[in-house]
Amino acid sequence: MSVLESVLSDLAAEGDQLRTAVAGLDDAAWATPVPAERWTIATTIAHLLWTDEVAVLAARAGTPEGKEAWDAVVLQAIADPTGFVDAGAVEIAVLPPADLMARWDAGRAALTGALREVPDGTKMPWFGPPMSPTSMATARFMETWAHALDVYDGLVSTGSTTGTGSTTGTGSTTGNGSTTGSGSTTGSSAIAARPAPSDRIKHVAHLGVRTRGFSYVQNGLEPPTAEVRVELTAPSGATWTWGPDDAAQSVTGSAYDFCQLVTQRIHRDDTDLVAVGDDAEQWLRIAQAFAGPAGGGREARG
């Protein structure tokens, strides 16, 4: 199996797991808030769908018709660089849940096919540097996994659950993870906990390590020249490593916490990660594996 096929297989599995979690939701449950500011389960799925569809356009930009379609998206980004991504999600999220799910299914399948069709050695245009199909698949895995955590957290029961499946508890959340209001969800909307992590998250960990320098640049800082040894314990118990084993600075701990941190789904102080060296600690405070401006992250649980 090629590297691309391996990543695509893991991307499909992660997407299937998220799909299973939302497939049985009633209309009201799709409006359940998630930790991302102002977003719901519907806008989260819509965002994943929108990005998959745009990635398909990028993968097909090698033809005249494909280039025209891709250029149209780029013009939208130029016209509204800070809002066009969210605008796309909001627009799609108003679809009836069944239609949203059907379009998401089609978008996921189209992305897989489009990435397979990119000629060997060709890089796809993107809003940052051009990407290989494997890099795009890895980025899509990272984002699917991170946003799935948001959905699972939205569905986790935070109050009393009745025999009918109705859940009452805190409903409105802000992007930094703090609760700002209360509400209720009904129907089959509550789950007991996030699904257990799998070793598929190695893709996220790898991106997290590779984007160390990017994290500094996004925060207006000069990336350090000293290398950092990273040793993470996988969900299976295996050890994953990056960097020279004799590096003076290091990061050790669970891969799950590291992946949550680099996708800004957890605060540094709430992880089990151990940093040796000032540069290693600073990196963990600003780590960001996703594109775009520096994110605000989540507040510490206290």
HUKAWO-V296403 format. One record per pair of residues at least 6 apart in sequence whose C-alpha atoms are under 8 Angstrom apart, sorted by the first residue. I is the first residue (numbers start at 0). GAP is how many residues later the second one is. D is the distance in Angstrom with one decimal. If there is no record, write none. Layout:
# HUKAWO-V296403
I|GAP|D / I|GAP|D
This chain:
# HUKAWO-V296403
2|131|7.1 / 3|129|7.1 / 3|130|4.9 / 3|133|7.4 / 6|127|7.1 / 6|130|6.3 / 6|131|6.3 / 6|134|7.8 / 6|196|8.0 / 7|104|6.8 / 7|129|6.3 / 9|131|7.5 / 9|190|6.2 / 10|126|7.2 / 10|127|7.8 / 10|129|7.3 / 10|130|5.1 / 10|133|7.8 / 11|96|8.0 / 13|127|7.4 / 13|130|7.1 / 13|131|6.6 / 14|129|6.7 / 14|130|8.0 / 17|130|6.0 / 20|131|7.7 / 22|78|7.8 / 23|164|6.8 / 24|162|7.0 / 24|163|5.8 / 24|164|5.8 / 25|161|6.2 / 25|162|7.1 / 25|163|7.6 / 26|69|7.9 / 26|70|6.6 / 27|157|6.8 / 27|158|6.9 / 27|159|7.9 / 28|12|7.9 / 28|156|5.9 / 28|157|6.5 / 28|158|7.0 / 28|159|7.8 / 28|160|5.6 / 29|10|6.9 / 29|11|5.3 / 29|12|5.2 / 29|67|7.4 / 30|9|5.4 / 30|10|6.1 / 30|11|6.2 / 31|8|5.3 / 31|9|5.8 / 31|122|6.4 / 31|123|7.6 / 31|139|7.0 / 31|153|6.8 / 32|6|6.0 / 32|7|4.2 / 32|8|6.4 / 32|121|6.0 / 32|138|6.1 / 32|139|5.6 / 32|140|6.5 / 33|6|5.3 / 33|7|6.4 / 33|116|5.5 / 33|117|6.0 / 33|119|6.7 / 33|120|4.7 / 33|138|7.7 / 33|139|6.5 / 34|115|5.9 / 34|118|7.4 / 34|119|7.1 / 34|138|5.4 / 34|139|5.8 / 34|140|5.4 / 34|141|7.1 / 34|142|5.2 / 34|143|7.8 / 35|114|7.0 / 35|137|7.4 / 35|138|6.2 / 35|139|4.1 / 35|140|7.3 / 35|141|7.4 / 36|136|6.7 / 36|137|4.4 / 36|138|3.6 / 36|139|7.3 / 37|135|7.6 / 37|136|6.7 / 37|137|7.3 / 40|110|5.8 / 40|113|7.5 / 41|51|5.3 / 41|52|7.9 / 41|55|7.7 / 42|46|5.6 / 42|47|5.9 / 42|49|7.6 / 42|50|5.0 / 43|45|7.4 / 43|103|6.7 / 43|107|7.4 / 44|48|7.7 / 44|59|7.7 / 45|42|7.9 / 45|43|4.9 / 45|44|7.3 / 45|46|5.6 / 45|47|5.3 / 45|54|7.2 / 45|58|7.7 / 46|38|7.7 / 46|39|7.2 / 46|41|7.1 / 46|42|4.5 / 46|43|7.9 / 47|95|7.7 / 47|96|6.7 / 48|54|7.6 / 48|55|5.2 / 48|58|6.2 / 48|59|7.5 / 49|38|6.4 / 49|39|6.3 / 49|42|7.7 / 51|55|6.0 / 51|56|6.5 / 51|59|6.1 / 51|88|7.6 / 52|54|5.7 / 52|57|7.8 / 52|58|7.1 / 53|16|7.9 / 53|19|7.7 / 54|56|6.9 / 54|81|7.9 / 55|54|6.8 / 55|55|5.2 / 55|58|5.9 / 55|59|7.6 / 56|9|6.4 / 56|12|6.6 / 56|13|5.6 / 57|8|7.7 / 57|12|6.0 / 57|66|5.8 / 57|67|5.7 / 57|68|6.6 / 58|55|5.9 / 58|56|6.2 / 58|59|6.3 / 58|65|5.6 / 58|66|7.6 / 58|74|7.7 / 59|6|5.1 / 59|7|7.4 / 59|54|6.9 / 59|58|7.5 / 60|6|4.2 / 60|7|7.6 / 60|8|7.5 / 60|9|6.1 / 60|63|7.5 / 60|64|7.5 / 73|53|7.6 / 75|8|6.7 / 76|7|5.9 / 76|8|8.0 / 91|8|7.4 / 92|7|7.2 / 114|18|5.4 / 114|19|7.9 / 114|22|7.7 / 115|17|7.5 / 117|15|6.9 / 120|11|7.6 / 121|10|6.6 / 122|7|5.6 / 122|8|5.0 / 122|9|4.5 / 122|10|7.0 / 123|6|5.2 / 123|7|5.1 / 123|8|6.0 / 123|9|7.1 / 124|6|6.5 / 127|163|7.9 / 137|65|6.2 / 137|66|7.7 / 137|69|8.0 / 138|68|7.9 / 138|151|7.8 / 140|62|7.4 / 140|63|7.6 / 141|59|7.9 / 141|61|7.0 / 141|62|5.2 / 141|121|8.0 / 142|147|7.7 / 144|56|8.0 / 145|114|7.4 / 145|117|6.4 / 145|119|7.2 / 148|45|7.1 / 148|116|7.8 / 151|39|7.5 / 151|41|7.3 / 151|42|5.4 / 151|43|7.9 / 152|40|7.7 / 152|41|6.8 / 154|34|5.8 / 154|35|4.7 / 154|36|5.5 / 155|34|5.3 / 155|35|4.7 / 155|36|5.5 / 155|37|5.6 / 155|38|7.2 / 156|10|6.5 / 156|12|7.6 / 156|33|5.0 / 156|34|5.9 / 156|35|6.1 / 156|36|8.0 / 157|9|7.7 / 157|10|7.3 / 157|11|5.3 / 157|12|6.5 / 158|8|6.2 / 158|9|5.1 / 158|10|4.4 / 158|11|7.4 / 159|7|5.9 / 159|8|5.8 / 159|9|7.2 / 160|6|4.8 / 160|7|7.0 / 163|23|7.4 / 164|21|6.7 / 164|22|5.5 / 164|23|5.6 / 164|24|7.5 / 164|25|7.3 / 165|19|6.4 / 165|20|4.3 / 165|21|5.5 / 165|22|7.3 / 165|23|7.7 / 165|24|7.9 / 166|17|6.2 / 166|18|5.5 / 166|19|5.9 / 166|22|7.6 / 166|23|6.6 / 167|15|6.8 / 167|16|4.6 / 167|17|6.4 / 168|13|6.3 / 168|14|6.1 / 168|15|5.9 / 169|9|7.1 / 169|11|6.4 / 169|12|4.3 / 169|13|5.7 / 169|14|7.2 / 170|8|7.7 / 170|10|6.3 / 170|11|4.6 / 170|12|4.5 / 170|13|6.2 / 170|14|7.9 / 171|7|6.1 / 171|8|5.7 / 171|9|5.0 / 171|10|5.9 / 171|11|6.9 / 172|6|4.5 / 172|7|5.5 / 172|8|7.1 / 173|6|6.7 / 174|121|7.9 / 174|122|7.7 / 174|123|7.2 / 175|120|6.7 / 175|121|5.8 / 175|122|4.1 / 175|123|5.4 / 176|121|5.3 / 176|122|6.0 / 177|121|7.0 / 196|38|6.3 / 196|59|7.1 / 197|37|5.7 / 197|38|7.2 / 198|35|6.1 / 198|36|5.8 / 198|37|6.5 / 200|54|7.7 / 200|55|7.4 / 200|58|7.2 / 201|32|7.7 / 201|53|7.6 / 203|55|5.8 / 203|85|7.8 / 204|50|6.7 / 204|53|6.8 / 204|54|5.4 / 204|57|7.9 / 206|82|5.9 / 207|50|8.0 / 207|51|7.0 / 207|54|5.5 / 207|55|8.0 / 207|79|7.4 / 207|80|6.9 / 207|81|4.9 / 208|21|7.9 / 208|33|7.6 / 210|76|7.9 / 210|77|7.0 / 210|78|5.7 / 211|11|8.0 / 211|71|6.9 / 211|75|6.6 / 211|76|7.6 / 211|77|7.9 / 212|10|5.2 / 212|11|7.8 / 213|9|7.9 / 213|74|7.7 / 214|68|7.5 / 214|71|6.2 / 214|72|5.4 / 214|73|5.4 / 214|74|7.5 / 214|79|7.6 / 215|6|6.1 / 215|7|5.4 / 215|67|7.6 / 215|70|7.2 / 216|6|6.8 / 217|74|8.0 / 217|75|6.0 / 217|76|5.5 / 218|67|7.5 / 218|75|6.0 / 223|55|7.0 / 225|23|7.9 / 226|16|6.8 / 226|17|7.5 / 226|20|6.2 / 226|21|7.9 / 226|22|7.1 / 227|15|6.0 / 227|16|7.4 / 227|19|5.9 / 227|20|7.2 / 227|21|5.0 / 227|22|5.0 / 227|23|7.2 / 227|52|6.6 / 228|12|7.3 / 228|13|5.9 / 228|14|4.5 / 228|15|5.8 / 228|16|6.1 / 228|17|7.7 / 228|18|5.7 / 228|19|7.9 / 228|20|6.3 / 228|21|4.4 / 228|22|6.3 / 229|10|7.9 / 229|11|5.4 / 229|12|5.1 / 229|13|6.3 / 229|20|5.7 / 229|21|4.8 / 229|22|5.9 / 230|8|6.7 / 230|9|5.7 / 230|10|4.5 / 230|11|6.7 / 230|19|7.8 / 230|20|6.3 / 230|21|4.8 / 230|22|6.8 / 231|7|5.7 / 231|8|5.2 / 231|9|6.4 / 231|19|8.0 / 231|20|5.6 / 231|21|5.2 / 231|22|5.2 / 231|23|4.9 / 231|26|7.9 / 232|6|4.8 / 232|7|6.3 / 232|20|6.2 / 232|21|4.7 / 232|22|5.3 / 233|6|6.8 / 233|20|6.5 / 233|21|5.2 / 233|22|7.2 / 234|19|7.8 / 234|20|7.1 / 234|21|7.1 / 247|28|7.8 / 247|29|7.4 / 248|26|7.5 / 248|27|5.1 / 248|28|4.9 / 248|29|8.0 / 248|30|7.4 / 248|31|6.1 / 249|24|8.0 / 249|25|5.7 / 249|26|5.1 / 249|27|7.0 / 249|30|6.2 / 250|22|6.6 / 250|23|5.6 / 250|24|4.6 / 250|25|6.5 / 250|29|6.5 / 251|21|5.6 / 251|22|5.2 / 251|23|6.7 / 252|19|5.8 / 252|20|4.5 / 252|21|6.2 / 253|18|6.8 / 253|19|6.8 / 256|9|7.7 / 256|14|5.6 / 256|15|6.8 / 256|16|7.2 / 257|13|7.6 / 257|15|7.1 / 259|6|5.6 / 260|6|6.6 / 260|7|6.6 / 260|10|7.8 / 260|23|7.5 / 260|26|6.9 / 260|27|7.8 / 261|22|7.8 / 261|25|5.0 / 261|26|4.7 / 261|27|5.3 / 262|24|7.8 / 262|25|5.9 / 262|26|5.8 / 262|27|6.7 / 263|23|7.7 / 263|24|6.8 / 263|31|7.5 / 263|32|7.9 / 263|33|4.8 / 263|34|6.5 / 264|32|6.7 / 264|33|6.3 / 265|31|7.2 / 265|32|5.6 / 265|33|7.6 / 265|34|7.6 / 266|30|6.8 / 266|31|5.3 / 266|32|5.9 / 266|33|5.2 / 266|34|7.8 / 267|16|6.6 / 267|17|6.2 / 267|32|7.6 / 268|31|6.3 / 269|30|6.3 / 269|31|6.8 / 274|6|5.3 / 287|6|7.3 / 287|7|7.6
